[in-house]
Amino acid sequence: MSLRDDVAAAARRLADEGLVVGTAGNVSARDGDLVAVTASGVVLATCRPEDVTVVALDGSLVEGELRPTSEIDLHLGIHADGASVAVVHTHAPWSTAVACVLDELPVLHYQQLLLGGPVAVAPYATFGSPELAAHVRTALRGRQAALMANHGSVAVGATLDQAVEHAVLLEWLAALHHRAAALGAPRALTGAEQEAVVAAAIARSYGTPQPAEPRPHHPEEDQ
């Protein structure tokens, strides 16, 4: 499949996951000096390869018939930073709700460390503006996701699948925070507890399938 096919498939998956409604969201992926990005006004649930535009890193059109998303500066800026291949922007309900209240999403559950730790909320700026792109790029430093004040969220990854997974995880974490806050004051993991989780994850190759260890053989079982 082409990069346009892959971006369209990621857009449809976001809709299937309930993270986007209608045209509210956008997806991009980089391959060398080219970026494939969903076009402006595209319904992500029915996104097709022809609904994805390919541009150069300076934003000039390379392939496609449609104008790229209004958040093109955000996508190109993140790709220019060089750390991520794929970028997902959504208006997912729980993530957006948290972004309307908090300045940072604290680490209540150790799985949030897959995103790099506490998730920053980028200051509000008008959608599609260079100011918003700059705020989000700052919030993403050292992280795999960021919230956008009174707007939504951005997740990045080394692949489109990983970026989508990060967006799904962020939405789960935002919902978790809401439910915990409804019960009382949420209890965040301390820095030491987070460091212990990272050490355990490295030691156990957490999140990666591992071959099973052979079952010990006992001679008496042969009798």
matplotlib code that plots the C-alpha trace (Angstrom):
import matplotlib.pyplot as plt

x = [0.0, 1.1, 1.6, -1.8, -3.5, -1.9, -2.9, -6.5, -6.6, -5.3, -8.0, -10.7, -9.4, -9.5, -13.2, -13.8, -12.2, -14.6, -11.8, -13.0, -16.4, -17.0, -14.2, -12.8, -9.2, -6.3, -3.5, -0.1, 2.9, 6.3, 8.5, 11.8, 11.1, 7.4, 4.4, 1.1, -1.7, -5.5, -7.1, -9.3, -12.9, -12.6, -14.8, -12.3, -14.7, -14.8, -11.3, -9.9, -6.4, -7.6, -8.6, -5.0, -2.6, 1.1, 3.3, 7.0, 8.4, 7.9, 4.2, 4.3, 1.9, 3.4, 0.4, -3.4, -6.3, -7.4, -6.0, -4.3, -5.7, -5.8, -3.4, -0.7, 1.7, 1.3, 2.0, 4.9, 6.4, 6.3, 7.8, 10.5, 11.5, 12.5, 11.5, 8.2, 7.1, 3.4, 1.1, -2.5, -4.7, -8.2, -11.0, -11.5, -14.2, -12.3, -9.0, -10.6, -12.6, -9.3, -7.7, -10.5, -9.7, -6.2, -2.7, -1.2, -2.5, -0.6, 0.5, -2.2, -1.5, 1.9, 0.8, 1.0, 4.8, 4.5, 3.7, 6.7, 5.1, 2.8, 1.1, 1.4, -1.5, -0.4, -1.7, -4.7, -4.3, -6.5, -6.7, -4.4, -2.2, 1.6, 1.2, -0.8, 1.8, 4.6, 2.8, 2.1, 5.7, 6.9, 4.4, 5.5, 9.2, 10.2, 6.6, 4.5, 1.4, 0.2, -3.2, -4.3, -6.2, -9.9, -9.2, -8.1, -5.0, -2.0, -0.2, 2.9, 4.8, 7.4, 4.6, 1.0, -0.2, 1.9, 0.6, -3.0, -2.3, -0.9, -4.0, -6.2, -4.1, -4.3, -8.1, -8.3, -6.0, -8.2, -11.3, -9.5, -8.6, -12.2, -13.5, -10.9, -11.6, -15.3, -14.4, -12.0, -8.6, -6.6, -3.4, -0.6, 2.5, 5.6, 8.8, 10.3, 7.4, 7.6, 11.3, 10.7, 8.1, 10.5, 13.2, 10.8, 9.6, 13.1, 14.0, 10.9, 10.7, 7.2, 4.8, 6.8, 5.9, 8.4, 9.1, 7.9, 10.5, 10.7, 8.8, 11.3, 11.3, 11.0, 12.0, 9.2, 6.7, 7.9, 6.9]
y = [0.0, 3.6, 6.2, 7.8, 4.4, 4.1, 7.6, 7.0, 3.7, 5.4, 8.1, 5.5, 3.7, 6.8, 7.2, 3.5, 4.1, 7.1, 9.6, 11.7, 12.9, 14.1, 16.3, 17.1, 15.7, 15.1, 12.6, 12.7, 10.5, 11.3, 9.3, 11.0, 14.6, 13.9, 14.2, 12.6, 14.4, 14.3, 17.0, 19.8, 19.0, 15.3, 13.0, 10.8, 7.8, 7.4, 8.7, 7.4, 7.6, 10.4, 12.3, 12.5, 15.1, 14.7, 17.8, 18.6, 19.7, 23.3, 22.7, 22.8, 20.4, 17.2, 14.9, 15.2, 17.3, 18.7, 21.4, 19.9, 20.2, 23.7, 22.3, 21.7, 24.0, 21.9, 18.7, 20.0, 21.6, 18.3, 16.4, 19.1, 18.4, 14.9, 12.7, 11.3, 9.7, 9.9, 12.6, 12.2, 15.2, 14.5, 16.2, 13.1, 13.8, 12.8, 14.3, 17.5, 17.7, 17.4, 20.0, 22.4, 22.1, 21.0, 22.5, 19.0, 15.4, 13.8, 10.2, 8.2, 4.9, 3.5, 3.0, 6.7, 6.4, 5.0, 8.6, 9.8, 10.9, 13.8, 15.1, 18.9, 21.1, 23.5, 27.0, 28.0, 29.6, 29.8, 26.6, 26.5, 29.3, 29.3, 30.1, 26.9, 24.9, 26.3, 25.7, 22.1, 21.4, 22.7, 20.6, 17.5, 17.7, 14.4, 13.1, 11.0, 13.1, 16.5, 18.1, 21.4, 23.8, 24.0, 22.2, 18.5, 16.4, 15.4, 12.0, 11.0, 7.8, 6.0, 4.5, 5.4, 2.4, 3.6, 7.2, 5.9, 3.6, 6.6, 8.6, 5.7, 5.4, 9.2, 9.1, 6.2, 8.0, 11.2, 9.2, 7.5, 10.9, 12.0, 8.9, 9.1, 12.8, 12.1, 9.7, 12.1, 13.7, 11.6, 10.1, 10.5, 8.2, 9.8, 10.3, 7.4, 5.1, 6.1, 5.4, 2.0, 1.3, 2.2, 0.0, -3.0, -2.4, -2.5, -5.5, -7.4, -6.1, -4.9, -4.6, -6.9, -10.6, -12.9, -16.6, -18.9, -20.5, -24.3, -26.1, -27.9, -31.6, -33.9, -37.5, -38.8, -37.5, -40.2, -43.0]
z = [0.0, -0.6, 2.1, 1.1, 1.7, 5.1, 6.2, 5.0, 6.9, 10.1, 9.7, 9.4, 12.5, 14.6, 13.6, 14.5, 17.9, 18.5, 18.6, 15.7, 14.5, 11.0, 9.7, 13.2, 13.1, 10.8, 10.2, 8.6, 7.9, 6.6, 4.1, 3.5, 2.3, 1.6, 4.0, 3.3, 5.2, 5.2, 3.2, 4.6, 5.1, 4.7, 6.8, 8.4, 8.8, 5.0, 4.2, 0.9, -0.5, -2.8, 0.3, 1.3, -0.1, -0.4, 0.2, 0.5, 3.9, 2.8, 2.2, -1.6, -3.3, -4.7, -5.3, -4.8, -5.9, -2.5, -0.2, 2.9, 6.4, 8.0, 10.6, 8.0, 9.9, 13.0, 11.1, 9.1, 12.2, 14.1, 11.2, 10.9, 14.5, 13.1, 16.0, 14.7, 11.4, 12.1, 13.7, 14.8, 15.8, 17.3, 19.2, 21.2, 23.9, 27.1, 26.0, 24.9, 28.2, 30.2, 28.0, 28.9, 32.7, 33.5, 32.7, 32.8, 32.9, 35.8, 35.9, 37.7, 35.9, 34.9, 31.3, 30.9, 30.9, 27.4, 26.5, 28.3, 31.6, 32.5, 29.4, 29.0, 27.9, 25.2, 25.7, 23.6, 20.2, 17.1, 15.1, 12.1, 13.4, 13.7, 17.4, 18.0, 16.1, 18.2, 21.5, 20.6, 19.5, 22.8, 24.7, 22.8, 23.8, 25.3, 25.0, 22.6, 23.1, 24.1, 24.9, 23.3, 25.6, 24.7, 21.5, 21.5, 21.4, 19.3, 19.4, 17.5, 16.8, 14.8, 12.7, 12.0, 14.1, 17.0, 16.7, 16.7, 19.7, 21.6, 20.8, 22.0, 25.2, 25.9, 25.6, 28.1, 30.5, 30.2, 30.9, 33.9, 35.3, 35.1, 36.8, 39.5, 40.1, 40.5, 43.4, 45.1, 44.8, 42.2, 43.6, 41.2, 41.0, 42.6, 40.6, 42.4, 41.6, 37.9, 37.8, 39.3, 36.6, 33.9, 35.3, 35.6, 32.0, 30.7, 32.7, 31.6, 28.0, 28.9, 26.0, 23.7, 23.1, 24.7, 23.9, 26.7, 28.9, 28.5, 31.3, 33.7, 33.1, 36.2, 35.7, 37.9, 35.4, 33.0, 35.4]

ax = plt.figure().add_subplot(projection="3d")
ax.plot(x, y, z, "-o")
ax.set_aspect("equal")
plt.show()
